[in-house]
Amino acid sequence: MSILEKAKQHYQTKLHAEPRKINIPEWDTVAYIKPGMNLSQLGEIMELSQSGKTAEAMALTMIFRLIDEEGRPLFKKHDRVELMKSVDPDVLAKIVGEINSNDPSEDDAEGN
């Protein structure tokens, strides 16, 4: 098996891992955190974050990673502005913190 095949197999294993459960009492909701996202999505979040657009990066993190019990996304990309303007930022920060708690840092992702 080539190194590329091994890398792809590893990624597929990660994507099919059991989602982590997260309780969001402020919303009376139980959600699940997808175990990963693709490089394009990660790049989009990192680019926003490095450009000082932290709120947008947080909103996209939630859009890309939060799913329901059936594995369906809780939010769509067009919900980004609404999440940034109409949802309690403290709750968003708490959720994003939980999402990122087991994820590699940006430096790790960049290989630094």
N, CA, C and O atoms as a GROMACS GRO file, in nm:
protein
  448
    1MET      N    1   0.085  -0.118   0.000
    1MET     CA    2   0.000   0.000   0.000
    1MET      C    3   0.089   0.124   0.000
    1MET      O    4   0.182   0.134   0.080
    2SER      N    5   0.061   0.218  -0.090
    2SER     CA    6   0.140   0.341  -0.099
    2SER      C    7   0.113   0.432   0.020
    2SER      O    8   0.013   0.417   0.091
    3ILE      N    9   0.202   0.527   0.041
    3ILE     CA   10   0.185   0.624   0.150
    3ILE      C   11   0.057   0.705   0.130
    3ILE      O   12  -0.011   0.738   0.226
    4LEU      N   13   0.026   0.738   0.003
    4LEU     CA   14  -0.097   0.812  -0.024
    4LEU      C   15  -0.219   0.728   0.015
    4LEU      O   16  -0.314   0.780   0.074
    5GLU      N   17  -0.217   0.601  -0.017
    5GLU     CA   18  -0.329   0.513   0.020
    5GLU      C   19  -0.342   0.503   0.171
    5GLU      O   20  -0.453   0.503   0.225
    6LYS      N   21  -0.228   0.495   0.241
    6LYS     CA   22  -0.231   0.489   0.388
    6LYS      C   23  -0.288   0.619   0.444
    6LYS      O   24  -0.367   0.617   0.539
    7ALA      N   25  -0.247   0.732   0.387
    7ALA     CA   26  -0.297   0.863   0.433
    7ALA      C   27  -0.447   0.874   0.411
    7ALA      O   28  -0.519   0.922   0.498
    8LYS      N   29  -0.494   0.830   0.295
    8LYS     CA   30  -0.637   0.836   0.264
    8LYS      C   31  -0.716   0.743   0.357
    8LYS      O   32  -0.824   0.778   0.403
    9GLN      N   33  -0.661   0.626   0.384
    9GLN     CA   34  -0.728   0.531   0.474
    9GLN      C   35  -0.738   0.590   0.615
    9GLN      O   36  -0.842   0.579   0.680
   10HIS      N   37  -0.629   0.653   0.660
   10HIS     CA   38  -0.632   0.716   0.792
   10HIS      C   39  -0.740   0.823   0.800
   10HIS      O   40  -0.815   0.830   0.898
   11TYR      N   41  -0.748   0.906   0.696
   11TYR     CA   42  -0.847   1.015   0.693
   11TYR      C   43  -0.989   0.959   0.693
   11TYR      O   44  -1.076   1.010   0.763
   12GLN      N   45  -1.014   0.855   0.616
   12GLN     CA   46  -1.147   0.794   0.612
   12GLN      C   47  -1.184   0.735   0.748
   12GLN      O   48  -1.299   0.745   0.791
   13THR      N   49  -1.087   0.675   0.815
   13THR     CA   50  -1.110   0.621   0.949
   13THR      C   51  -1.148   0.734   1.044
   13THR      O   52  -1.241   0.719   1.124
   14LYS      N   53  -1.077   0.846   1.036
   14LYS     CA   54  -1.106   0.960   1.122
   14LYS      C   55  -1.246   1.015   1.094
   14LYS      O   56  -1.322   1.042   1.187
   15LEU      N   57  -1.281   1.031   0.966
   15LEU     CA   58  -1.411   1.087   0.931
   15LEU      C   59  -1.527   0.997   0.973
   15LEU      O   60  -1.638   1.045   0.998
   16HIS      N   61  -1.502   0.868   0.982
   16HIS     CA   62  -1.608   0.775   1.018
   16HIS      C   63  -1.607   0.739   1.167
   16HIS      O   64  -1.681   0.651   1.211
   17ALA      N   65  -1.524   0.809   1.243
   17ALA     CA   66  -1.521   0.788   1.388
   17ALA      C   67  -1.652   0.838   1.449
   17ALA      O   68  -1.725   0.916   1.389
   18GLU      N   69  -1.679   0.791   1.566
   18GLU     CA   70  -1.801   0.829   1.638
   18GLU      C   71  -1.797   0.978   1.673
   18GLU      O   72  -1.700   1.024   1.733
   19PRO      N   73  -1.900   1.054   1.635
   19PRO     CA   74  -1.905   1.196   1.672
   19PRO      C   75  -1.913   1.213   1.824
   19PRO      O   76  -1.973   1.131   1.893
   20ARG      N   77  -1.853   1.319   1.874
   20ARG     CA   78  -1.859   1.349   2.017
   20ARG      C   79  -1.990   1.422   2.048
   20ARG      O   80  -2.032   1.511   1.974
   21LYS      N   81  -2.052   1.384   2.155
   21LYS     CA   82  -2.176   1.446   2.200
   21LYS      C   83  -2.142   1.575   2.275
   21LYS      O   84  -2.046   1.581   2.352
   22ILE      N   85  -2.223   1.677   2.252
   22ILE     CA   86  -2.208   1.804   2.324
   22ILE      C   87  -2.346   1.852   2.367
   22ILE      O   88  -2.439   1.860   2.286
   23ASN      N   89  -2.357   1.881   2.494
   23ASN     CA   90  -2.482   1.937   2.547
   23ASN      C   91  -2.474   2.088   2.540
   23ASN      O   92  -2.375   2.149   2.580
   24ILE      N   93  -2.581   2.148   2.488
   24ILE     CA   94  -2.589   2.294   2.479
   24ILE      C   95  -2.714   2.335   2.558
   24ILE      O   96  -2.821   2.355   2.500
   25PRO      N   97  -2.700   2.347   2.691
   25PRO     CA   98  -2.817   2.374   2.775
   25PRO      C   99  -2.886   2.507   2.742
   25PRO      O  100  -3.008   2.518   2.757
   26GLU      N  101  -2.810   2.606   2.697
   26GLU     CA  102  -2.869   2.735   2.664
   26GLU      C  103  -2.969   2.723   2.549
   26GLU      O  104  -3.060   2.805   2.537
   27TRP      N  105  -2.952   2.624   2.466
   27TRP     CA  106  -3.040   2.601   2.351
   27TRP      C  107  -3.130   2.480   2.373
   27TRP      O  108  -3.205   2.440   2.283
   28ASP      N  109  -3.122   2.420   2.493
   28ASP     CA  110  -3.197   2.298   2.523
   28ASP      C  111  -3.175   2.194   2.412
   28ASP      O  112  -3.270   2.136   2.359
   29THR      N  113  -3.047   2.173   2.378
   29THR     CA  114  -3.012   2.090   2.264
   29THR      C  115  -2.893   1.999   2.295
   29THR      O  116  -2.801   2.035   2.368
   30VAL      N  117  -2.900   1.882   2.238
   30VAL     CA  118  -2.784   1.792   2.233
   30VAL      C  119  -2.742   1.787   2.088
   30VAL      O  120  -2.822   1.760   1.999
   31ALA      N  121  -2.615   1.815   2.065
   31ALA     CA  122  -2.560   1.812   1.929
   31ALA      C  123  -2.442   1.716   1.929
   31ALA      O  124  -2.404   1.660   2.032
   32TYR      N  125  -2.384   1.700   1.812
   32TYR     CA  126  -2.269   1.612   1.797
   32TYR      C  127  -2.163   1.684   1.717
   32TYR      O  128  -2.193   1.765   1.628
   33ILE      N  129  -2.038   1.655   1.748
   33ILE     CA  130  -1.926   1.719   1.681
   33ILE      C  131  -1.866   1.619   1.583
   33ILE      O  132  -1.818   1.512   1.622
   34LYS      N  133  -1.868   1.656   1.455
   34LYS     CA  134  -1.805   1.571   1.354
   34LYS      C  135  -1.658   1.556   1.389
   34LYS      O  136  -1.594   1.653   1.430
   35PRO      N  137  -1.604   1.438   1.372
   35PRO     CA  138  -1.465   1.416   1.410
   35PRO      C  139  -1.362   1.485   1.322
   35PRO      O  140  -1.244   1.489   1.357
   36GLY      N  141  -1.402   1.539   1.209
   36GLY     CA  142  -1.306   1.607   1.124
   36GLY      C  143  -1.375   1.683   1.013
   36GLY      O  144  -1.498   1.682   1.000
   37MET      N  145  -1.293   1.750   0.933
   37MET     CA  146  -1.343   1.822   0.816
   37MET      C  147  -1.235   1.815   0.710
   37MET      O  148  -1.122   1.773   0.738
   38ASN      N  149  -1.269   1.855   0.590
   38ASN     CA  150  -1.168   1.845   0.484
   38ASN      C  151  -1.073   1.965   0.488
   38ASN      O  152  -1.098   2.064   0.558
   39LEU      N  153  -0.964   1.954   0.413
   39LEU     CA  154  -0.860   2.056   0.414
   39LEU      C  155  -0.911   2.190   0.363
   39LEU      O  156  -0.868   2.295   0.410
   40SER      N  157  -1.002   2.188   0.268
   40SER     CA  158  -1.059   2.312   0.215
   40SER      C  159  -1.134   2.387   0.325
   40SER      O  160  -1.120   2.509   0.339
   41GLN      N  161  -1.213   2.314   0.403
   41GLN     CA  162  -1.287   2.376   0.512
   41GLN      C  163  -1.192   2.429   0.619
   41GLN      O  164  -1.208   2.541   0.667
   42LEU      N  165  -1.094   2.348   0.655
   42LEU     CA  166  -0.996   2.391   0.755
   42LEU      C  167  -0.922   2.516   0.706
   42LEU      O  168  -0.900   2.609   0.783
   43GLY      N  169  -0.884   2.517   0.580
   43GLY     CA  170  -0.815   2.632   0.523
   43GLY      C  171  -0.900   2.757   0.527
   43GLY      O  172  -0.850   2.866   0.556
   44GLU      N  173  -1.029   2.742   0.500
   44GLU     CA  174  -1.120   2.856   0.504
   44GLU      C  175  -1.127   2.915   0.645
   44GLU      O  176  -1.125   3.037   0.662
   45ILE      N  177  -1.136   2.829   0.743
   45ILE     CA  178  -1.142   2.874   0.883
   45ILE      C  179  -1.010   2.940   0.922
   45ILE      O  180  -1.010   3.047   0.984
   46MET      N  181  -0.898   2.877   0.888
   46MET     CA  182  -0.767   2.932   0.925
   46MET      C  183  -0.742   3.066   0.858
   46MET      O  184  -0.688   3.158   0.920
   47GLU      N  185  -0.782   3.079   0.732
   47GLU     CA  186  -0.763   3.205   0.660
   47GLU      C  187  -0.840   3.318   0.728
   47GLU      O  188  -0.788   3.428   0.746
   48LEU      N  189  -0.964   3.290   0.766
   48LEU     CA  190  -1.044   3.392   0.836
   48LEU      C  191  -0.981   3.428   0.970
   48LEU      O  192  -0.970   3.545   1.005
   49SER      N  193  -0.939   3.326   1.042
   49SER     CA  194  -0.879   3.348   1.173
   49SER      C  195  -0.752   3.432   1.163
   49SER      O  196  -0.731   3.524   1.242
   50GLN      N  197  -0.667   3.400   1.067
   50GLN     CA  198  -0.541   3.472   1.051
   50GLN      C  199  -0.562   3.612   0.995
   50GLN      O  200  -0.473   3.697   1.005
   51SER      N  201  -0.679   3.637   0.937
   51SER     CA  202  -0.711   3.771   0.886
   51SER      C  203  -0.782   3.855   0.990
   51SER      O  204  -0.830   3.965   0.960
   52GLY      N  205  -0.790   3.804   1.113
   52GLY     CA  206  -0.855   3.877   1.221
   52GLY      C  207  -1.006   3.867   1.220
   52GLY      O  208  -1.074   3.942   1.291
   53LYS      N  209  -1.061   3.777   1.141
   53LYS     CA  210  -1.206   3.758   1.132
   53LYS      C  211  -1.248   3.640   1.219
   53LYS      O  212  -1.302   3.540   1.172
   54THR      N  213  -1.222   3.657   1.348
   54THR     CA  214  -1.244   3.550   1.444
   54THR      C  215  -1.390   3.508   1.451
   54THR      O  216  -1.420   3.389   1.459
   55ALA      N  217  -1.482   3.604   1.449
   55ALA     CA  218  -1.624   3.571   1.459
   55ALA      C  219  -1.668   3.484   1.341
   55ALA      O  220  -1.741   3.387   1.359
   56GLU      N  221  -1.622   3.518   1.221
   56GLU     CA  222  -1.657   3.438   1.104
   56GLU      C  223  -1.596   3.299   1.112
   56GLU      O  224  -1.660   3.200   1.076
   57ALA      N  225  -1.473   3.292   1.161
   57ALA     CA  226  -1.407   3.162   1.176
   57ALA      C  227  -1.483   3.075   1.276
   57ALA      O  228  -1.499   2.955   1.254
   58MET      N  229  -1.529   3.135   1.385
   58MET     CA  230  -1.607   3.060   1.485
   58MET      C  231  -1.738   3.010   1.424
   58MET      O  232  -1.776   2.895   1.444
   59ALA      N  233  -1.805   3.097   1.352
   59ALA     CA  234  -1.932   3.058   1.290
   59ALA      C  235  -1.910   2.943   1.191
   59ALA      O  236  -1.988   2.848   1.190
   60LEU      N  237  -1.807   2.951   1.110
   60LEU     CA  238  -1.780   2.844   1.014
   60LEU      C  239  -1.743   2.714   1.084
   60LEU      O  240  -1.779   2.606   1.038
   61THR      N  241  -1.671   2.724   1.194
   61THR     CA  242  -1.638   2.603   1.271
   61THR      C  243  -1.766   2.532   1.313
   61THR      O  244  -1.776   2.410   1.301
   62MET      N  245  -1.862   2.608   1.361
   62MET     CA  246  -1.990   2.548   1.402
   62MET      C  247  -2.064   2.491   1.281
   62MET      O  248  -2.122   2.382   1.289
   63ILE      N  249  -2.064   2.564   1.172
   63ILE     CA  250  -2.133   2.519   1.052
   63ILE      C  251  -2.073   2.388   1.000
   63ILE      O  252  -2.146   2.296   0.962
   64PHE      N  253  -1.942   2.380   0.997
   64PHE     CA  254  -1.875   2.262   0.942
   64PHE      C  255  -1.875   2.143   1.037
   64PHE      O  256  -1.868   2.029   0.992
   65ARG      N  257  -1.884   2.167   1.169
   65ARG     CA  258  -1.861   2.057   1.263
   65ARG      C  259  -1.982   2.010   1.342
   65ARG      O  260  -1.984   1.895   1.386
   66LEU      N  261  -2.085   2.094   1.361
   66LEU     CA  262  -2.199   2.051   1.442
   66LEU      C  263  -2.301   1.975   1.357
   66LEU      O  264  -2.343   2.022   1.251
   67ILE      N  265  -2.340   1.858   1.406
   67ILE     CA  266  -2.440   1.775   1.339
   67ILE      C  267  -2.543   1.728   1.439
   67ILE      O  268  -2.523   1.737   1.560
   68ASP      N  269  -2.656   1.678   1.386
   68ASP     CA  270  -2.758   1.623   1.474
   68ASP      C  271  -2.734   1.473   1.492
   68ASP      O  272  -2.634   1.419   1.444
   69GLU      N  273  -2.824   1.410   1.561
   69GLU     CA  274  -2.812   1.267   1.593
   69GLU      C  275  -2.804   1.180   1.467
   69GLU      O  276  -2.745   1.072   1.469
   70GLU      N  277  -2.865   1.227   1.360
   70GLU     CA  278  -2.866   1.153   1.234
   70GLU      C  279  -2.746   1.185   1.145
   70GLU      O  280  -2.731   1.127   1.037
   71GLY      N  281  -2.661   1.277   1.190
   71GLY     CA  282  -2.543   1.314   1.112
   71GLY      C  283  -2.567   1.428   1.015
   71GLY      O  284  -2.481   1.457   0.931
   72ARG      N  285  -2.682   1.494   1.025
   72ARG     CA  286  -2.713   1.608   0.937
   72ARG      C  287  -2.658   1.737   1.000
   72ARG      O  288  -2.666   1.755   1.121
   73PRO      N  289  -2.604   1.826   0.919
   73PRO     CA  290  -2.553   1.953   0.973
   73PRO      C  291  -2.664   2.032   1.043
   73PRO      O  292  -2.777   2.037   0.996
   74LEU      N  293  -2.628   2.093   1.155
   74LEU     CA  294  -2.725   2.178   1.227
   74LEU      C  295  -2.741   2.313   1.159
   74LEU      O  296  -2.847   2.375   1.167
   75PHE      N  297  -2.636   2.358   1.093
   75PHE     CA  298  -2.638   2.489   1.028
   75PHE      C  299  -2.588   2.477   0.885
   75PHE      O  300  -2.513   2.386   0.850
   76LYS      N  301  -2.630   2.571   0.804
   76LYS     CA  302  -2.585   2.582   0.665
   76LYS      C  303  -2.492   2.703   0.655
   76LYS      O  304  -2.491   2.790   0.743
   77LYS      N  305  -2.416   2.709   0.549
   77LYS     CA  306  -2.320   2.818   0.532
   77LYS      C  307  -2.391   2.955   0.529
   77LYS      O  308  -2.335   3.054   0.575
   78HIS      N  309  -2.511   2.959   0.475
   78HIS     CA  310  -2.582   3.088   0.470
   78HIS      C  311  -2.630   3.133   0.609
   78HIS      O  312  -2.681   3.245   0.622
   79ASP      N  313  -2.616   3.049   0.711
   79ASP     CA  314  -2.651   3.086   0.849
   79ASP      C  315  -2.540   3.165   0.918
   79ASP      O  316  -2.559   3.214   1.030
   80ARG      N  317  -2.426   3.179   0.853
   80ARG     CA  318  -2.307   3.239   0.915
   80ARG      C  319  -2.336   3.379   0.971
   80ARG      O  320  -2.304   3.406   1.086
   81VAL      N  321  -2.394   3.466   0.892
   81VAL     CA  322  -2.419   3.604   0.938
   81VAL      C  323  -2.517   3.605   1.055
   81VAL      O  324  -2.498   3.678   1.152
   82GLU      N  325  -2.619   3.524   1.046
   82GLU     CA  326  -2.718   3.516   1.154
   82GLU      C  327  -2.653   3.466   1.283
   82GLU      O  328  -2.682   3.517   1.392
   83LEU      N  329  -2.565   3.367   1.272
   83LEU     CA  330  -2.495   3.317   1.390
   83LEU      C  331  -2.409   3.427   1.452
   83LEU      O  332  -2.401   3.440   1.574
   84MET      N  333  -2.344   3.507   1.368
   84MET     CA  334  -2.256   3.612   1.419
   84MET      C  335  -2.332   3.729   1.480
   84MET      O  336  -2.282   3.792   1.573
   85LYS      N  337  -2.450   3.758   1.429
   85LYS     CA  338  -2.522   3.878   1.473
   85LYS      C  339  -2.633   3.852   1.573
   85LYS      O  340  -2.670   3.943   1.648
   86SER      N  341  -2.689   3.732   1.575
   86SER     CA  342  -2.811   3.711   1.652
   86SER      C  343  -2.802   3.601   1.758
   86SER      O  344  -2.902   3.566   1.820
   87VAL      N  345  -2.682   3.546   1.778
   87VAL     CA  346  -2.666   3.438   1.875
   87VAL      C  347  -2.564   3.482   1.980
   87VAL      O  348  -2.466   3.548   1.949
   88ASP      N  349  -2.590   3.444   2.105
   88ASP     CA  350  -2.504   3.482   2.218
   88ASP      C  351  -2.359   3.441   2.191
   88ASP      O  352  -2.330   3.322   2.179
   89PRO      N  353  -2.268   3.539   2.182
   89PRO     CA  354  -2.128   3.507   2.151
   89PRO      C  355  -2.061   3.423   2.260
   89PRO      O  356  -1.969   3.347   2.230
   90ASP      N  357  -2.105   3.436   2.384
   90ASP     CA  358  -2.047   3.354   2.490
   90ASP      C  359  -2.079   3.206   2.470
   90ASP      O  360  -1.995   3.120   2.494
   91VAL      N  361  -2.200   3.178   2.424
   91VAL     CA  362  -2.240   3.039   2.397
   91VAL      C  363  -2.162   2.987   2.276
   91VAL      O  364  -2.113   2.874   2.278
   92LEU      N  365  -2.150   3.070   2.172
   92LEU     CA  366  -2.074   3.029   2.054
   92LEU      C  367  -1.929   2.999   2.092
   92LEU      O  368  -1.873   2.899   2.048
   93ALA      N  369  -1.869   3.085   2.172
   93ALA     CA  370  -1.730   3.065   2.214
   93ALA      C  371  -1.715   2.936   2.294
   93ALA      O  372  -1.617   2.863   2.277
   94LYS      N  373  -1.811   2.908   2.379
   94LYS     CA  374  -1.806   2.786   2.458
   94LYS      C  375  -1.814   2.662   2.368
   94LYS      O  376  -1.740   2.566   2.386
   95ILE      N  377  -1.905   2.666   2.271
   95ILE     CA  378  -1.922   2.553   2.179
   95ILE      C  379  -1.796   2.534   2.094
   95ILE      O  380  -1.748   2.422   2.079
   96VAL      N  381  -1.744   2.642   2.038
   96VAL     CA  382  -1.624   2.632   1.955
   96VAL      C  383  -1.506   2.583   2.039
   96VAL      O  384  -1.423   2.506   1.990
   97GLY      N  385  -1.498   2.627   2.163
   97GLY     CA  386  -1.393   2.578   2.253
   97GLY      C  387  -1.403   2.428   2.273
   97GLY      O  388  -1.301   2.358   2.273
   98GLU      N  389  -1.523   2.379   2.288
   98GLU     CA  390  -1.545   2.235   2.303
   98GLU      C  391  -1.509   2.161   2.174
   98GLU      O  392  -1.447   2.055   2.178
   99ILE      N  393  -1.548   2.217   2.061
   99ILE     CA  394  -1.514   2.155   1.932
   99ILE      C  395  -1.364   2.144   1.918
   99ILE      O  396  -1.313   2.040   1.876
  100ASN      N  397  -1.292   2.250   1.952
  100ASN     CA  398  -1.148   2.255   1.932
  100ASN      C  399  -1.068   2.186   2.043
  100ASN      O  400  -0.946   2.174   2.032
  101SER      N  401  -1.134   2.142   2.149
  101SER     CA  402  -1.062   2.088   2.264
  101SER      C  403  -0.980   1.965   2.230
  101SER      O  404  -0.878   1.941   2.294
  102ASN      N  405  -1.020   1.886   2.133
  102ASN     CA  406  -0.944   1.767   2.095
  102ASN      C  407  -0.882   1.778   1.957
  102ASN      O  408  -0.828   1.680   1.906
  103ASP      N  409  -0.888   1.895   1.896
  103ASP     CA  410  -0.834   1.915   1.763
  103ASP      C  411  -0.691   1.969   1.773
  103ASP      O  412  -0.655   2.030   1.873
  104PRO      N  413  -0.610   1.947   1.669
  104PRO     CA  414  -0.475   2.004   1.669
  104PRO      C  415  -0.481   2.155   1.657
  104PRO      O  416  -0.576   2.210   1.602
  105SER      N  417  -0.380   2.220   1.708
  105SER     CA  418  -0.372   2.366   1.696
  105SER      C  419  -0.339   2.403   1.551
  105SER      O  420  -0.306   2.316   1.470
  106GLU      N  421  -0.350   2.532   1.519
  106GLU     CA  422  -0.314   2.578   1.385
  106GLU      C  423  -0.168   2.547   1.355
  106GLU      O  424  -0.134   2.507   1.243
  107ASP      N  425  -0.080   2.564   1.455
  107ASP     CA  426   0.061   2.534   1.434
  107ASP      C  427   0.081   2.386   1.404
  107ASP      O  428   0.160   2.351   1.316
  108ASP      N  429   0.009   2.300   1.477
  108ASP     CA  430   0.018   2.156   1.450
  108ASP      C  431  -0.029   2.126   1.309
  108ASP      O  432   0.034   2.049   1.236
  109ALA      N  433  -0.140   2.188   1.270
  109ALA     CA  434  -0.198   2.163   1.136
  109ALA      C  435  -0.104   2.210   1.027
  109ALA      O  436  -0.100   2.151   0.919
  110GLU      N  437  -0.028   2.317   1.054
  110GLU     CA  438   0.065   2.370   0.956
  110GLU      C  439   0.200   2.300   0.960
  110GLU      O  440   0.287   2.327   0.877
  111GLY      N  441   0.218   2.210   1.058
  111GLY     CA  442   0.342   2.136   1.068
  111GLY      C  443   0.453   2.210   1.140
  111GLY      O  444   0.570   2.177   1.125
  112ASN      N  445   0.417   2.313   1.220
  112ASN     CA  446   0.518   2.390   1.294
  112ASN      C  447   0.538   2.332   1.433
  112ASN      O  448   0.618   2.383   1.510
   0.00000   0.00000   0.00000
